Amino acid sequence: MQRQPLVIANWKMNGSRSLVEKMTVELREHDEVLDRISVVICPPAVLLPAWQDAVFYDHVHLGAQDISEHASGAHTGEHSLSLLTEAGVDYVLIGHSERRQYYGEDEERIRAKVQAALSFNEKPVTVVLCVGETASQRQQEQTYAVVEQQLQSALDGVSEQQSKQIVIAYEPVWAIGTGQTASPELAQQVHGFIRQWLTKKFRVSGSRMHILYGGSLKADNAEALFAEADIDGGLIGGASLDPEEFLAICSAAQTRSK
Ligand SMILES: O=C[C@H](O)COP(=O)(O)O
């Protein structure tokens, strides 16, 4: 099953207008790295307008790092889908482990956000649902149970048709920002498990869904990870802040599409 590689940059709470400029200059100068792949940039929300002016290719999209499950109202500090899509967003990250860990996002809230994104009718948005186990869950051999439970809960009630709007990002929490990347074999084992789960739930549509790897993905380990059967691209944090390194990761993703 040929799935066009997808590379997502998650800037988290980093970046600046000048980094947007630097990055767009690099992308313009080396636009061949964008052939045959899709790229999504998730900057902090206040930098979306700077990116919106700079987005110049059909296959470079903008994404939000989080959304509110509410349509509008008294929710200080939050961003609705209307506001985000007006700022050019096509993709939304939901359930990132930092939101789960530091901002108390529980399964119920994550499910509400997934539902809000899927039922948003002003513009279609793609949900990037993040799942993954902590170090202690892995040590206790709970990886598959944790991932399955996260998928089951967040995708409860999602139809086969709606699954076309969903991407899964497997991000083992112990690998995020630690430099401890999962080996390609280990990542593939979990991706394979996720693929099986998706195909069981969504049938043929499950075999078409993208499953991305995230967690200390860098230029020097990207190609080996992207060579695995069910690793369709990456969700990149730290390395997406360095234009050269990010472009090298995009170019590694291209090798998958050959
Ligand atoms: O969203 C991105 C992930 O949390 C990975 O972050 P990282 O590449 O800095 O480890």
The ligand as a MOL file (V3000), in Angstrom:
LIG
                    3D

  0  0  0     0  0            999 V3000
M  V30 BEGIN CTAB
M  V30 COUNTS 10 9 0 0 0
M  V30 BEGIN ATOM
M  V30 1 O 5.7590 16.4280 18.5440 0
M  V30 2 C 6.9250 16.0350 18.4760 0
M  V30 3 C 7.4320 15.0760 19.4110 0
M  V30 4 O 7.0200 15.3340 20.7020 0
M  V30 5 C 8.8910 14.7390 19.2720 0
M  V30 6 O 9.7140 15.7170 19.8360 0
M  V30 7 P 11.3090 15.5790 19.6470 0
M  V30 8 O 11.5420 15.3750 18.1930 0
M  V30 9 O 11.8650 16.8900 20.1420 0
M  V30 10 O 11.7230 14.4040 20.4500 0
M  V30 END ATOM
M  V30 BEGIN BOND
M  V30 1 2 1 2
M  V30 2 1 2 3
M  V30 3 1 3 4
M  V30 4 1 3 5
M  V30 5 1 5 6
M  V30 6 1 6 7
M  V30 7 2 7 8
M  V30 8 1 7 9
M  V30 9 1 7 10
M  V30 END BOND
M  V30 END CTAB
M  END
